[in-house]
Amino acid sequence: MTGLSTPAILLRRIDFGDFDLIVTLFTLIQGKTSAIAKSAKKSVRRFPGVLEPFSRLDVVLTQGRRKGMPVLQEATLEEPFFNIREDIVKTVYASYWAEIIYLWMAEGEPHETLYQLITHVLGELNRGETPVEVLSILFQMRFMSIAGFRPNFDHCHACKTGLDQIRHATVISDPAKGGIACPTCGGMAGDRVHLSKGTLKQLAWIDRGDLEHAARVRFTPTAIAEGLDFLEAFVPYHIGRTPKSLGVLRAIRKTIHGKRKRAHR
């Protein structure tokens, strides 16, 4: 890569020495790309406040004289998504999505559909018109389809009984088998995620059609809770790592839930 100009989303940044930053970008053309932004912490002329998490950028990357990490030469801010970073709940959800991408993607492999997905959900999160939990369900369901491990909701993986033919009202998540089990086959272990069949049908629906219509699915509070529990177990299992941001997300969600319960007493 002698030179590359591409749209990009900043997934993460870490300090490197006194003045430099190492940035990981999700670029439209090159996929996940790590680059060094030299003097980024002291030069307001080169990168005037643009290298912030989740920002949508136009970047220019060049390869140095020696083979190694590309150099970020220019970064123009296209969409800062200020409303995300000003809200702790939105920030932790966006961090979770970004970390999923960071952990799953290999360097240098473009994924245009995934790029469009994360751009869409970040834009909707910034606008604030769709519940953040629904956006997280949308992102994770679509991500699993893109990544090739969409869960099987059609039937119990063990006895092959179709979802509509399962006599119980709920089924059990089984990430190791890539889908669901009926209570007879899956047992009733307390650490398993249980979902109603109605929730499964909503999850399947949100994975189809265009993104604008999918985000309009009206989830009940129970379906949101079940959907998030399911996806936040299923996705980390299949990417092989648990995002650190997931623990923060759950802690904040638990705190908010506790405050709401106390307010209604």
C-alpha positions as CSV (number, residue, x, y, z in Angstrom):
1,M,0.0,0.0,0.0
2,T,1.8,3.1,-1.3
3,G,-1.2,5.3,-0.7
4,L,-4.8,4.8,0.1
5,S,-7.7,7.3,0.4
6,T,-10.8,5.9,1.9
7,P,-13.8,6.5,4.1
8,A,-13.3,5.0,7.6
9,I,-14.7,4.7,11.1
10,L,-12.4,4.9,14.0
11,L,-12.8,1.8,16.2
12,R,-10.1,2.5,18.8
13,R,-7.1,4.6,19.7
14,I,-4.2,4.0,22.1
15,D,-1.3,6.2,23.1
16,F,2.0,5.4,21.6
17,G,4.9,7.3,23.1
18,D,4.6,10.9,24.2
19,F,3.1,12.3,21.0
20,D,1.8,9.5,18.7
21,L,-1.4,7.5,18.5
22,I,-2.0,4.0,17.2
23,V,-5.5,4.1,15.6
24,T,-7.5,1.2,14.4
25,L,-9.8,2.1,11.5
26,F,-12.6,0.2,9.8
27,T,-12.0,1.4,6.3
28,L,-14.4,0.9,3.4
29,I,-11.7,-0.1,1.0
30,Q,-9.2,-2.0,3.2
31,G,-11.3,-3.3,6.1
32,K,-9.7,-3.2,9.5
33,T,-6.5,-1.3,9.4
34,S,-4.1,-0.2,12.2
35,A,-2.0,2.9,11.5
36,I,0.2,5.3,13.4
37,A,-0.8,8.9,13.7
38,K,2.4,10.7,14.3
39,S,2.4,13.7,16.6
40,A,-1.4,13.4,16.8
41,K,-1.4,14.5,20.5
42,K,0.6,17.7,20.0
43,S,-0.4,18.8,16.5
44,V,-3.8,20.5,16.3
45,R,-3.1,21.5,12.7
46,R,-2.9,17.9,11.4
47,F,-5.7,16.2,13.4
48,P,-7.8,19.0,15.1
49,G,-10.0,16.9,17.3
50,V,-11.0,14.4,14.6
51,L,-9.5,11.2,16.0
52,E,-12.3,10.3,18.4
53,P,-14.0,6.9,18.8
54,F,-16.8,6.2,16.4
55,S,-16.1,9.2,14.2
56,R,-16.7,8.8,10.5
57,L,-13.7,10.1,8.6
58,D,-12.1,10.3,5.2
59,V,-8.5,9.2,5.7
60,V,-5.3,9.1,3.7
61,L,-2.9,6.3,4.6
62,T,0.6,5.8,3.3
63,Q,3.2,3.1,3.7
64,G,6.5,4.2,5.3
65,R,9.9,3.6,3.8
66,R,10.2,0.4,5.8
67,K,7.5,-2.3,5.7
68,G,5.4,-2.1,8.8
69,M,2.4,-0.1,10.1
70,P,0.9,2.4,7.7
71,V,1.0,6.1,8.6
72,L,-2.1,8.1,8.9
73,Q,-1.3,11.2,6.9
74,E,-4.7,13.0,6.8
75,A,-8.0,12.6,8.5
76,T,-11.0,14.7,7.5
77,L,-14.1,14.6,9.8
78,E,-17.3,13.7,8.0
79,E,-19.5,12.9,10.9
80,P,-18.4,13.3,14.5
81,F,-21.5,11.6,16.2
82,F,-21.2,14.0,19.1
83,N,-24.5,12.8,20.6
84,I,-23.1,9.4,21.1
85,R,-20.0,10.5,23.1
86,E,-22.1,12.9,25.2
87,D,-24.3,10.0,26.5
88,I,-22.7,7.3,28.6
89,V,-25.3,4.7,27.6
90,K,-24.9,5.4,23.9
91,T,-21.1,5.4,24.3
92,V,-21.0,1.9,25.9
93,Y,-23.3,0.4,23.3
94,A,-21.2,1.9,20.5
95,S,-18.1,0.7,22.2
96,Y,-19.5,-2.8,22.4
97,W,-20.4,-2.8,18.7
98,A,-16.9,-1.4,17.7
99,E,-15.2,-4.0,19.9
100,I,-17.1,-6.9,18.2
101,I,-15.9,-5.7,14.9
102,Y,-12.4,-5.2,16.2
103,L,-12.2,-8.7,17.6
104,W,-13.8,-10.5,14.7
105,M,-12.2,-8.8,11.7
106,A,-8.8,-9.7,10.3
107,E,-6.6,-6.9,9.1
108,G,-6.9,-5.9,5.4
109,E,-10.1,-7.8,4.6
110,P,-12.8,-5.4,3.3
111,H,-16.4,-6.0,4.4
112,E,-18.6,-3.4,2.7
113,T,-21.9,-4.8,4.1
114,L,-20.6,-4.7,7.6
115,Y,-19.3,-1.2,7.0
116,Q,-22.7,-0.1,5.9
117,L,-24.3,-1.7,8.9
118,I,-22.1,0.0,11.6
119,T,-22.4,3.3,9.8
120,H,-26.2,3.0,9.9
121,V,-26.6,2.0,13.5
122,L,-24.1,4.7,14.6
123,G,-26.1,7.3,12.7
124,E,-29.4,6.1,14.2
125,L,-27.8,6.0,17.7
126,N,-26.6,9.6,17.2
127,R,-30.1,10.7,16.1
128,G,-31.8,9.1,19.1
129,E,-35.1,8.2,17.4
130,T,-34.7,4.4,17.8
131,P,-34.3,2.8,21.3
132,V,-30.6,1.9,21.8
133,E,-31.5,-1.7,22.8
134,V,-33.4,-2.2,19.5
135,L,-30.3,-0.9,17.6
136,S,-28.1,-3.3,19.5
137,I,-30.4,-6.2,18.6
138,L,-30.4,-5.1,15.0
139,F,-26.6,-4.8,14.8
140,Q,-25.9,-8.1,16.5
141,M,-28.4,-10.1,14.4
142,R,-27.2,-8.5,11.1
143,F,-23.6,-9.0,12.2
144,M,-24.1,-12.7,12.8
145,S,-25.6,-13.1,9.3
146,I,-22.7,-11.2,7.8
147,A,-20.1,-13.2,9.8
148,G,-21.7,-16.5,8.8
149,F,-23.0,-17.8,12.1
150,R,-26.6,-16.7,12.0
151,P,-28.4,-18.9,14.6
152,N,-30.9,-21.5,13.6
153,F,-34.3,-20.5,14.8
154,D,-36.3,-23.0,12.6
155,H,-36.1,-26.1,14.8
156,C,-34.6,-27.8,17.8
157,H,-31.1,-28.7,16.9
158,A,-31.4,-32.1,18.7
159,C,-34.9,-33.6,17.9
160,K,-35.5,-31.3,14.8
161,T,-39.0,-30.4,16.0
162,G,-40.0,-27.2,14.2
163,L,-40.4,-24.0,16.2
164,D,-44.1,-23.8,15.8
165,Q,-44.5,-27.5,16.7
166,I,-42.6,-27.2,20.0
167,R,-45.3,-27.4,22.7
168,H,-43.6,-25.2,25.2
169,A,-43.9,-21.5,25.2
170,T,-40.1,-21.0,25.5
171,V,-37.0,-22.5,24.0
172,I,-33.4,-22.6,25.1
173,S,-30.4,-20.9,23.5
174,D,-27.5,-23.3,22.7
175,P,-24.6,-21.3,21.2
176,A,-22.4,-24.4,20.9
177,K,-24.9,-26.0,18.6
178,G,-25.6,-22.8,16.7
179,G,-29.2,-22.3,17.6
180,I,-32.0,-23.4,19.9
181,A,-33.2,-26.5,21.7
182,C,-36.6,-27.4,23.0
183,P,-36.9,-27.7,26.8
184,T,-37.0,-31.5,26.5
185,C,-33.7,-31.7,24.7
186,G,-32.0,-28.7,26.2
187,G,-32.8,-29.3,29.8
188,M,-33.7,-26.6,32.3
189,A,-30.2,-25.6,33.6
190,G,-30.4,-22.2,35.3
191,D,-27.4,-20.8,33.3
192,R,-29.1,-21.2,30.0
193,V,-30.9,-18.3,28.2
194,H,-34.6,-18.9,27.8
195,L,-36.5,-17.2,25.0
196,S,-40.2,-17.1,24.1
197,K,-41.1,-18.2,20.6
198,G,-42.5,-14.8,20.0
199,T,-39.1,-13.2,20.7
200,L,-37.4,-15.6,18.3
201,K,-39.8,-14.6,15.5
202,Q,-39.1,-10.9,16.2
203,L,-35.3,-11.6,16.1
204,A,-35.7,-13.4,12.8
205,W,-37.8,-10.6,11.4
206,I,-35.3,-7.9,12.3
207,D,-32.6,-9.8,10.4
208,R,-34.6,-9.4,7.1
209,G,-35.3,-6.5,4.7
210,D,-33.8,-3.1,4.6
211,L,-32.2,-1.5,7.7
212,E,-34.7,1.4,7.9
213,H,-37.7,-0.9,8.2
214,A,-36.0,-3.5,10.4
215,A,-35.3,-0.9,13.1
216,R,-39.0,-0.1,13.4
217,V,-39.8,-3.5,14.9
218,R,-41.8,-2.9,18.2
219,F,-40.2,-5.1,20.9
220,T,-41.9,-5.6,24.2
221,P,-39.7,-5.0,27.3
222,T,-39.6,-8.8,27.8
223,A,-38.6,-9.4,24.2
224,I,-35.8,-6.8,24.5
225,A,-34.5,-8.3,27.7
226,E,-34.6,-11.8,26.2
227,G,-33.1,-10.7,22.9
228,L,-30.2,-8.9,24.5
229,D,-29.5,-11.8,26.9
230,F,-29.5,-14.2,23.9
231,L,-27.3,-12.1,21.6
232,E,-24.8,-11.1,24.2
233,A,-24.1,-14.7,24.9
234,F,-24.3,-16.0,21.3
235,V,-22.1,-13.4,19.6
236,P,-19.1,-13.6,22.1
237,Y,-19.2,-17.4,21.9
238,H,-18.9,-17.3,18.1
239,I,-16.2,-14.6,17.8
240,G,-14.2,-16.6,20.4
241,R,-13.8,-13.7,22.9
242,T,-15.9,-11.7,25.3
243,P,-15.6,-8.0,24.6
244,K,-14.4,-6.1,27.7
245,S,-17.0,-3.4,27.0
246,L,-19.8,-5.9,27.5
247,G,-19.1,-6.1,31.2
248,V,-19.3,-2.3,31.4
249,L,-22.5,-2.3,29.4
250,R,-24.2,-4.8,31.6
251,A,-23.1,-2.9,34.8
252,I,-24.5,0.3,33.5
253,R,-27.7,-1.3,32.3
254,K,-28.1,-3.0,35.8
255,T,-27.6,0.4,37.5
256,I,-30.2,2.0,35.3
257,H,-32.7,-0.8,35.9
258,G,-32.2,-0.5,39.6
259,K,-32.8,3.2,39.5
260,R,-36.0,2.7,37.6
261,K,-37.3,0.1,40.0
262,R,-36.6,2.4,43.0
263,A,-38.4,5.3,41.2
264,H,-41.6,3.2,40.8
265,R,-41.8,2.2,44.4
